[in-house]
Amino acid sequence: MDPRCGTITAWPADTWTALTSLAGVTLGGGLSFLVQRSTQRTVARTEQRKLEVTRADARRAERLALLERFIGAAAEAERQAFGRPPDPFDPEGAWAVAAQAVMDRLWVAERMVRVLFPLPVHDAARVYFLVLNGAVWQGVPAGESARDLLEGPRLAFLDEARAALEGPAA
């Protein structure tokens, strides 16, 4: 409004052109910012998912390697239990030395199962270890076979381990 005559004056065409241009630049810049931000978020989410998958794959490989060590040591311990001599407590005897080395490896593997697996898997590994440890050092109760004594705990452990590997990463 022009104060001298009380009428509204029109802005020159140059001013409208400049304002329209400024509005276009502002709108374009804002849209560009929003698109870049959205793209960055999408890329970040994708990278996070890739990292999670990589981490899960590494954990699975670590668990599989541990299972292989545990099962291998348990198989050696079972052989020691099956081959237990009538008088195994000669500390210098070859059987006792070999059995102690195997049981030490199995003990360490059992503890690592606790670290890398959910507790139900460790609980099953612990039961298997204790039954196996008893079969190696105390022998099998009269009238039972070592194979029958160990079968239940071994299968329970293997079933729990398989369930943990098939289920979601814990």
C-alpha positions in Angstrom: 0.0 0.0 0.0 1.3 3.4 -0.9 1.0 5.7 2.1 0.8 8.9 0.0 -2.2 8.0 -2.0 -3.8 5.1 -0.1 -3.8 2.6 -2.9 -2.1 -0.7 -3.3 0.8 -0.7 -5.7 1.9 -3.7 -7.7 5.3 -5.0 -7.4 7.4 -4.9 -10.5 7.8 -8.0 -12.6 11.5 -8.3 -11.5 10.5 -8.7 -7.9 8.0 -11.5 -8.8 10.5 -13.2 -10.8 13.1 -13.0 -8.0 10.6 -14.2 -5.4 9.4 -17.1 -7.6 13.0 -18.1 -8.2 13.8 -17.9 -4.5 10.8 -20.1 -3.7 11.8 -22.6 -6.3 15.4 -22.8 -5.0 14.1 -23.2 -1.4 11.6 -25.9 -2.4 14.2 -27.7 -4.5 16.8 -27.5 -1.7 14.3 -28.8 0.9 13.2 -31.7 -1.3 16.8 -32.5 -2.1 17.7 -32.5 1.6 14.7 -34.8 2.4 15.7 -37.2 -0.4 19.3 -37.3 0.7 18.3 -37.9 4.3 15.9 -40.7 3.4 18.6 -42.3 1.2 21.2 -42.1 4.0 18.7 -43.8 6.4 18.0 -46.5 4.0 21.7 -47.1 3.4 22.3 -47.2 7.1 19.6 -49.7 7.7 20.8 -51.9 4.9 24.4 -51.8 6.3 23.0 -52.6 9.8 21.2 -55.6 8.4 24.3 -56.8 6.6 26.3 -56.4 9.7 23.8 -58.4 11.7 23.7 -61.2 9.1 27.5 -61.3 9.1 27.6 -61.4 12.9 25.0 -64.2 13.0 27.0 -66.2 10.4 30.2 -65.8 12.4 28.4 -66.8 15.6 27.0 -69.9 13.8 30.4 -70.9 12.5 31.9 -70.4 15.9 29.2 -72.6 17.5 29.6 -75.3 14.8 33.4 -75.4 15.5 32.8 -75.7 19.2 30.2 -78.4 18.7 32.7 -80.3 16.6 35.4 -80.0 19.3 32.9 -81.0 22.0 31.6 -84.0 20.1 35.1 -85.1 19.1 36.3 -84.9 22.7 33.2 -86.7 23.9 33.8 -89.5 21.3 37.4 -89.9 22.6 36.1 -90.0 26.2 33.5 -92.6 25.3 36.4 -94.7 23.8 38.2 -94.3 27.1 35.1 -95.4 29.0 34.6 -98.5 26.7 38.3 -99.4 27.1 38.5 -98.8 30.8 40.9 -101.4 32.4 39.9 -103.2 35.6 42.4 -101.2 37.6 42.5 -97.8 35.9 43.9 -95.8 38.9 47.6 -96.3 38.2 48.4 -92.6 37.8 51.4 -93.4 35.7 49.5 -95.8 33.5 48.9 -95.0 29.8 45.2 -95.3 30.2 44.9 -92.8 33.1 47.2 -90.3 31.4 45.2 -90.5 28.1 41.9 -90.4 29.9 42.9 -87.3 31.9 44.0 -85.5 28.8 40.7 -86.3 27.0 38.5 -85.4 30.0 40.4 -82.1 30.3 39.6 -81.2 26.7 36.0 -82.2 27.2 35.7 -80.1 30.3 37.0 -77.0 28.5 34.7 -77.6 25.6 31.7 -78.1 28.0 32.5 -74.7 29.6 32.7 -73.0 26.2 29.3 -74.5 25.4 28.0 -72.4 28.3 29.6 -69.3 26.9 28.3 -69.7 23.3 25.0 -71.4 23.6 21.7 -70.9 25.4 21.5 -72.5 28.9 19.3 -75.5 27.8 22.2 -76.6 25.5 24.7 -76.2 28.3 22.5 -78.0 30.7 22.3 -81.0 28.3 26.1 -80.8 27.7 26.7 -80.7 31.4 24.6 -83.8 32.0 26.3 -85.6 29.2 29.7 -84.6 30.5 28.9 -85.8 34.1 27.6 -89.1 32.9 30.6 -89.6 30.7 33.0 -88.5 33.4 31.4 -91.1 35.8 31.7 -93.8 33.1 35.4 -93.0 32.6 36.5 -92.7 36.2 34.0 -94.8 38.2 33.0 -97.3 35.5 29.5 -98.4 34.5 27.1 -99.8 37.1 27.0 -103.6 37.1 24.5 -104.9 34.6 24.6 -101.8 32.3 26.5 -101.1 29.2 28.4 -97.9 28.7 26.7 -97.5 25.3 23.2 -97.6 26.9 24.3 -95.4 29.8 25.6 -92.7 27.4 23.0 -92.8 24.7 20.2 -90.8 26.4 22.4 -87.9 27.5 24.2 -87.8 24.2 21.0 -87.6 22.2 19.5 -85.0 24.5 22.6 -82.8 24.0 22.6 -83.2 20.3 18.9 -82.4 20.1 19.3 -79.2 22.2 22.3 -78.2 20.1 20.4 -78.7 16.8 17.4 -76.7 18.2 19.7 -73.9 19.1 21.3 -73.8 15.7 18.0 -73.9 13.9 16.3 -71.3 16.0 16.9 -67.6 16.1 20.4 -66.4 17.2 20.6 -66.1 20.9 
